[in-house]
Every structure is written in structure tokens, then in C-alpha cells.
Amino acid sequence: MLETEGLVKRYGTATALDGFGLTVAPGEVAGLIGHNGAGKTTFVEVVAGLARPDAGRVVIGGTDARRAPREARRLLGVAPQELALYGNATVRENLRLFGALAGLRRTALARAVDRVAEELRLTDVLDRPAGLLSGGQRRRTQAGTALVGEPALLLLDEPTAGADPDTRAALLAAVRARAAAGAAVVYTTHYLPELDELGATLAVARGGRIIARGTRRELLDGLPGEVRMSPGESTDLLRLPPAVRARACREAGELRVTSADPPAVLAAGYAPTSVDVRRPGLDDLYRSLASREANADTEGGRHAAA
Ligand SMILES: Nc1ncnc2c1ncn2[C@@H]1O[C@H](COP(=O)(O)OP(=O)(O)OP(=O)(O)O)[C@@H](O)[C@H]1O
């Protein structure tokens, strides 16, 4: 549904996109992750036609977005990171406007507005000016403007930033429903659990390009997580099996063990009074990709020298 390749976007001397390429299939939620400044928002802006790339291709539903921007734009709904609503218009008017831009009219438009308001728990504030909404209500309304036209491609840039648990749950359910109905979704976030809830594939951006792409299992399985244990009656590290002991350290009265297989640490027969298992997360993934890149650079340097 979305194919992009070789995207370059420069701002003066800064290169925001440096050969960025990402493909998303119908029904797929692609979780776009990466440190601040990796190029995620610039990518969303380029695909949405809000920023012009210096090079590269954007194809939406078979339509080249640079050659036929209007046609391509009709296929997508975007919720930008910086909220952009008409503050003097009511929530209903904002939703109607975006629904109309997507080609909906009369009954179909009214029905779509009601549906999205109900899904995103906006029914009670439909007639309130958008400028008077709380932060969470505003974020839900922004997401609503992206969803209301039932686009084939959804671009959601940190849609749950600053959202309370109810807002988050409503948004995630609405996104899941769109993907289940066949929409392709690009979803940027800094929270891995959200992407798990969405059953998303992962795309890791760094330095203006995608450096890793795959399922959570492909990218995170095998990375070391962590087990923290209160040691119980004995604080004797020697009671730990040697393989576990080698990766253990004592910290503020707790034992901390780094392991790619945390449950195996517990199966080793040690009996702590409390246990906290942290499975590998985004930090671990970024660290492992950075060290892989550093190794590749060193290898490259060695080959060049040879
Ligand atoms: N309008 C602009 N003018 C100058 N530089 C820009 C502009 N927009 C983005 N950049 C730069 O391009 C790079 C990528 O920024 P971008 O906002 O796309 O990152 P991001 O991955 O979305 O970060 P975040 O997680 O903080 O949202 C950054 O170095 C940023 O400073």
C-alpha cells in the first residue's frame, strides 16, 4: 500500500532523511521507532505531502505521490505530531471537514463522524470548540480527523503522546480495527508495549534511514533482558550456578542478572523472596543495533586498510 525508497530531505546543512525507505502492506501496522531526530516525523511529512523530498520515491496504492499528489493524498489520513485543528470550529465540524475532504457526503459523512466520535469517546464534546478541549480530547480529535474518511493508508505520528490510559486504549482499539479492515498504518511511538498491542512490525530509524526491519520476535528475541532478585535468606552469590553467577552483580541489596533468557535464571534453583523480570525493550534493541553498526564500521575500516 505504501512504498518508499531512497528518500532524501535536507534542511540547509542538516540531512533529515538520508536514503529512507519503508514499505507497508495493506492490513499491516508498521511501528516506526528510533531516537529523537532519527527522521520519523520528516518521513511522515514527506509521505503526507507536507514536505518535499530532495530525492526518492513515494508510491501510495500504486500512485506516485510526486506525479499525482492529489490522487495520492486522497488515499491517506494523517495525524501529525504537532496538533493541527481548527480551534474555533467544534469537534463535529473538524471531523466533518476532514470526512468531506475524503469524499464523504450527507448520511455517509454523518455516520462516519458519529462512528469515530463513539470509538474515540468524543460523543460528549462533539459540539465543543476544539480550542477548548483538554490535551487528551484534542489528541483524540486529531486522530479522529485521520480516521474519519476510512483511508487506505494511515499515518499516525505519536498519536498517544501525553495520553491517559483511557485515551490510549480507545486510540489503539480504533487503529487495530482499521488495520483489521485492511488499512496500512505507519505508527510512530517511543513505547514498545503499544506496538505489541497493535501486533505491529517494527522499523527502526536512525540517522535518516531505516536500519532494521522485522517482527518484534526477529529483532528482539535473543537480546539480553534483566532479572532483579531480592536474595532471600542467603546473599551468597556462590549459591548461584556458575553460568548465572558470571552475569550477576549486587546492587542496593539486590542481585541483578543480565540474561538473554531470564526465566532460565529462575529455573536455576535459586530461591529469592522477590523477582522482577525485565524483557528486552527498545533501549536494548537500539544498543545492540548501534554496537552492530560500530562493529561493521570497524570491519569496513579493516577491510579498507587491508
Ligand atoms: N524544519 C526543519 N528545519 C531544520 N531541521 C529540521 C527540520 N525538521 C527536522 N529537522 C531536523 O531533521 C532531523 C530529523 O528530525 P525529525 O523531526 O524527523 O526526527 P524524529 O525522528 O521525528 O524525532 P522525534 O522522536 O523527536 O519526533 C533532526 O535533526 C531535526 O533537527
The ligand as an ORCA input file, in Angstrom:
! r2SCAN-3c Opt
* xyz 0 1
  N      12.054     22.236      9.504
  C      13.281     21.815      9.856
  N      14.353     22.634      9.767
  C      15.595     22.214     10.095
  N      15.872     20.973     10.544
  C      14.852     20.099     10.671
  C      13.505     20.478     10.331
  N      12.709     19.395     10.558
  C      13.514     18.415     11.020
  N      14.799     18.837     11.085
  C      15.965     18.036     11.532
  O      15.914     16.788     10.888
  C      16.231     15.719     11.772
  C      15.089     14.722     11.865
  O      14.011     15.309     12.575
  P      12.617     14.560     12.802
  O      11.711     15.535     13.447
  O      12.177     13.970     11.516
  O      13.039     13.398     13.832
  P      12.104     12.400     14.655
  O      12.681     11.037     14.468
  O      10.686     12.581     14.282
  O      12.346     12.870     16.173
  P      11.338     12.838     17.449
  O      11.389     11.450     18.004
  O      11.992     13.845     18.355
  O       9.984     13.263     16.999
  C      16.581     16.382     13.115
  O      17.971     16.529     13.181
  C      15.888     17.726     13.022
  O      16.568     18.698     13.784
*
